[in-house]
């Protein structure tokens, strides 16, 4: 019997740029709790190391990520791992990285994948990219920032259109509504993201960092209120019968039947 290798997050230094690669190709880069903790550690290194001025988050294989490995986070045997309070939160709900982050995506960019890229600063998408915020189709709701960052990137109408339909849309649509900044032929997204990061490092690092912080300061009042509401989202949906039905339907690979309870 073939053992599926565990996913991991690997790092490469390219001058002043830290390249962070999500690697769980066998599971379409689905995130385990361990991988989320590894990503936090990588982003914390980027944040704290004065020799690093920018970061690139990308993924191996044909897909950025199919989302969370749901049974490991929400199933009966789930074992989620808390991000330390002094570490960078990959979803930017507690502590965000001071350094600029360029994210390169391709293929499936589902649920937490969208939230990860929106927690960064600039997104380069391969023309094969397919985006979806699917949580409500699985009996839960976005918990990683999509419920407010869609609004700041796309505006109310386009945000609600995709958050409420839970539909899949392509890179052209994501570019049109401002979720991504560039669309490139598949296979070029990482090189382009690295090139942008390298160009950012040609600028004064303190000027870049305070520019990002100033922009975040403008947003933080509204974001703080939205983040503070997240526990109520958890309380409302995670203990519901619909949440259990969503997880079980995912595990059993069948359509979910929701009751609103």
C-alpha positions in Angstrom: 0.0 0.0 0.0 1.4 3.4 -1.0 1.7 5.9 1.8 0.7 9.5 0.8 3.5 11.8 1.9 2.6 14.5 4.5 2.4 18.0 3.2 4.9 20.6 4.3 6.0 24.2 3.7 9.5 24.8 2.4 11.7 27.9 2.3 14.3 29.3 -0.1 16.2 32.5 0.3 16.8 34.5 -2.9 18.8 37.5 -1.8 16.4 39.7 0.2 13.3 37.7 -0.8 12.0 34.7 1.1 10.2 32.2 -1.2 7.7 30.2 0.8 6.3 27.1 -1.1 3.2 25.1 0.0 3.9 21.5 -0.9 1.2 18.8 -0.5 0.8 18.0 -4.1 -0.7 14.5 -3.5 -3.7 16.3 -1.8 -3.9 19.3 -4.2 -2.1 21.2 -1.5 -4.8 20.9 1.0 -3.7 22.4 4.4 -3.2 20.3 7.5 -3.0 21.9 10.9 0.8 21.2 10.8 1.2 23.0 7.5 -0.7 26.0 8.7 1.7 26.2 11.7 4.7 25.8 9.4 3.4 28.7 7.2 3.1 30.8 10.4 6.7 30.0 11.3 7.9 30.9 7.8 6.0 34.2 7.8 7.4 35.0 11.3 10.9 34.4 9.9 10.2 36.9 7.1 8.8 39.4 9.6 11.6 39.2 12.1 14.7 38.8 9.9 16.1 42.3 8.9 18.0 40.7 6.0 14.6 39.8 4.4 12.7 42.6 2.7 9.9 40.8 0.9 8.2 37.4 0.6 6.6 35.3 -2.0 4.0 32.7 -1.1 3.5 30.0 -3.8 2.6 26.4 -4.2 4.1 23.3 -5.9 2.1 21.4 -8.6 -1.0 22.3 -10.6 -3.0 23.9 -7.7 -2.4 26.6 -5.1 -4.7 24.8 -2.6 -8.0 22.9 -2.5 -8.5 24.4 0.9 -8.3 22.9 4.4 -8.1 19.2 4.9 -11.5 19.5 6.6 -11.6 16.3 8.7 -8.3 17.4 10.4 -9.8 20.7 11.3 -13.5 20.0 11.9 -14.0 16.2 11.9 -14.6 14.0 14.9 -10.8 13.3 15.2 -9.8 16.9 14.4 -6.5 18.2 15.9 -6.2 21.9 15.0 -3.1 23.7 16.3 -3.1 27.2 17.7 -0.9 29.8 16.2 1.3 31.2 19.0 0.3 34.8 20.0 3.7 36.2 19.1 3.8 34.5 15.7 2.5 35.8 12.4 -1.0 34.6 11.6 -1.1 33.4 8.0 -4.6 34.7 7.7 -3.8 38.1 9.3 -6.5 37.9 11.9 -4.1 38.4 14.9 -0.6 39.6 13.8 0.2 40.5 10.2 3.6 40.4 8.6 5.3 43.9 8.3 7.0 43.0 5.1 5.3 43.0 1.7 4.0 39.6 0.4 3.4 38.7 -3.2 1.3 35.6 -3.7 1.4 33.4 -6.8 -1.6 31.2 -7.4 -2.6 28.6 -10.0 -5.3 25.9 -10.5 -7.6 25.5 -7.5 -7.6 28.5 -5.2 -10.4 27.4 -2.8 -11.5 28.7 0.6 -8.5 29.3 2.8 -6.4 29.8 -0.4 -8.4 32.9 -1.2 -8.1 34.0 2.4 -4.3 33.5 2.3 -3.8 35.5 -0.8 -6.1 38.3 0.5 -4.0 38.4 3.7 -1.0 39.3 1.6 -0.5 42.4 -0.6 -0.2 41.6 -4.3 -1.5 38.5 -6.2 -0.3 37.1 -9.5 -2.6 34.5 -10.9 -2.0 31.9 -13.6 -4.7 31.9 -16.3 -5.7 28.4 -15.1 -6.7 29.7 -11.6 -10.2 28.9 -10.3 -11.4 30.7 -7.2 -14.2 29.7 -4.8 -15.3 30.5 -1.2 -17.1 27.2 -0.6 -17.5 27.1 3.2 -21.3 27.6 3.2 -21.6 24.7 0.8 -19.9 22.6 3.5 -22.1 23.7 6.4 -19.8 26.3 7.8 -18.8 29.9 6.9 -15.6 31.8 6.1 -13.5 32.1 9.2 -10.2 33.4 7.8 -11.0 36.9 6.7 -13.0 36.4 3.5 -16.1 37.9 5.2 -14.5 41.3 5.2 -11.5 41.3 2.8 -13.7 40.5 -0.2 -15.4 43.8 0.6 -12.3 45.9 0.7 -10.9 44.4 -2.5 -14.1 43.9 -4.6 -16.8 46.1 -3.1 -20.2 45.0 -1.6 -22.0 43.7 -4.7 -19.2 41.6 -6.2 -18.2 40.4 -2.7 -21.8 39.2 -1.9 -22.2 37.8 -5.4 -19.4 35.3 -4.8 -19.6 34.8 -1.0 -23.3 34.0 -1.2 -23.4 31.9 -4.4 -20.3 30.0 -3.2 -19.5 29.7 -7.0 -16.3 29.1 -8.8 -14.9 31.8 -11.0 -11.8 32.2 -13.2 -8.7 34.4 -13.2 -10.2 36.9 -15.6 -13.1 37.5 -13.2 -10.8 37.7 -10.2 -8.7 40.3 -12.0 -11.8 42.3 -13.0 -13.1 42.6 -9.4 -9.6 43.3 -7.9 -8.8 40.1 -6.1 -5.7 39.7 -8.2 -3.4 42.3 -9.8 -1.9 40.4 -12.7 -2.9 37.3 -14.8 -0.1 35.5 -16.6 0.2 32.2 -18.6 0.2 29.1 -16.4 3.8 28.3 -15.3 4.9 31.9 -15.2 3.1 33.0 -12.0 5.9 32.2 -9.6 8.7 33.8 -11.7 6.5 36.9 -12.1 5.8 37.0 -8.4 9.5 36.7 -7.6 10.3 39.4 -10.1 7.8 41.8 -8.4 9.2 40.9 -5.0 12.8 41.6 -6.2 11.7 45.0 -7.6 10.1 45.8 -4.2 13.4 45.1 -2.5 15.1 47.7 -4.7 13.2 50.3 -2.7 13.9 51.6 0.8 12.7 48.8 3.2 11.6 51.2 5.9 9.6 53.3 3.5 7.9 50.2 2.1 7.1 48.8 5.6 5.6 52.1 6.9 3.6 52.5 3.7 2.1 49.0 4.3 1.5 49.8 8.0 -0.1 53.2 7.1 -2.5 51.4 4.7 -3.3 48.8 7.3 -3.9 51.6 9.9 -6.6 53.0 7.6 -8.3 49.7 7.4 -7.7 48.3 10.9 -10.8 49.9 12.6 -13.2 48.1 10.3 -11.1 44.9 10.3 -10.9 44.8 14.0 -14.7 44.8 14.3 -15.0 42.1 11.7 -12.3 40.0 13.4 -14.0 40.4 16.7 -17.2 39.0 15.2 -15.4 35.8 14.0 -16.0 34.0 17.3 -19.8 34.5 16.8 -19.5 33.0 13.4 -17.8 30.0 14.9 -20.5 29.8 17.7 -23.3 30.0 15.1 -22.1 27.4 12.6 -19.4 25.1 14.0 -21.7 23.4 16.5 -24.6 23.1 14.0 -26.1 20.0 12.5 -25.4 21.6 9.1 -21.7 21.8 9.9 -21.5 18.1 10.8 -23.5 17.3 7.6 -21.1 19.4 5.5 -18.0 17.6 6.9 -19.6 14.1 6.6 -20.8 14.8 3.0 -17.2 16.0 2.2 -15.7 12.8 3.7 -18.3 10.6 2.0 -18.1 12.5 -1.3 -21.8 13.1 -1.7 -24.0 16.2 -1.9 -24.9 17.8 1.4 -28.5 18.0 2.6 -28.8 21.1 4.9 -31.7 21.8 7.3 -30.7 25.2 8.6 -30.1 23.8 12.1 
